[in-house]
Amino acid sequence: MEDIPHRKLLRGVIILRKEDRDKVLDFLGGYSLTCHVREVKLTSEDEKKIRQFQD
């Protein structure tokens, strides 16, 4: 996850870019867990913070 821009909200809850979803789900598929995927509309402040990881 270090190379994927994301925001960790709570333990086990992350927000990431739609284009990174499949990569993360493939990674998590190797573990015994349940994943729920939701689309979330970010605030402009959240978008700025996520972009910082891309630079």
N, C-alpha and C positions, 0 to 999 in steps of 0.2 A: 504494500500500500504506500510505501514511501515515495514511489515515483508517480502515483496517481493523485491528482488534485482532489481534495475532499474536505469535508467538515465533519467532525465527530460531534454529534449532539449529546448522546448518552451512551452508556455502555451498550454496545451492540447496535447502535443506530448511527448511520453515516449518510451524508449527502454527497453525491458525486455527479460528474457529468454523464449525460445519457450515453455518450459514445464510449465511456469506460465501463458501462454496466456489464456487458458480456464478459469482459476480462475478469472483473471482480467475481461475478457469479461462477465462472469456471474455476477460479481459485477456491472459492468457498465450497464448491461442490465436492471437494476432497475431504470435507469434514462432515460429521454427523450432526446436522443442524437444520433448522427450518428458516427459509428466507422469504421475506415479504418485500415486494418491490412496489413503490408508489412514486408517482410523479409529483414533485414539489416545486412550487413557484417561489424562487428566491427573491429576497429584497436586493436592491442595488448594492447595499453594503456587503451582503453575503457574496454576491457575484464578484465584487472587488477583491475580497479576501481569497476567494478560490483562485482568481487570476494570478495572485501573487505567487502561487505554487508553480504556475506555468512558466514564469520568467526565469 
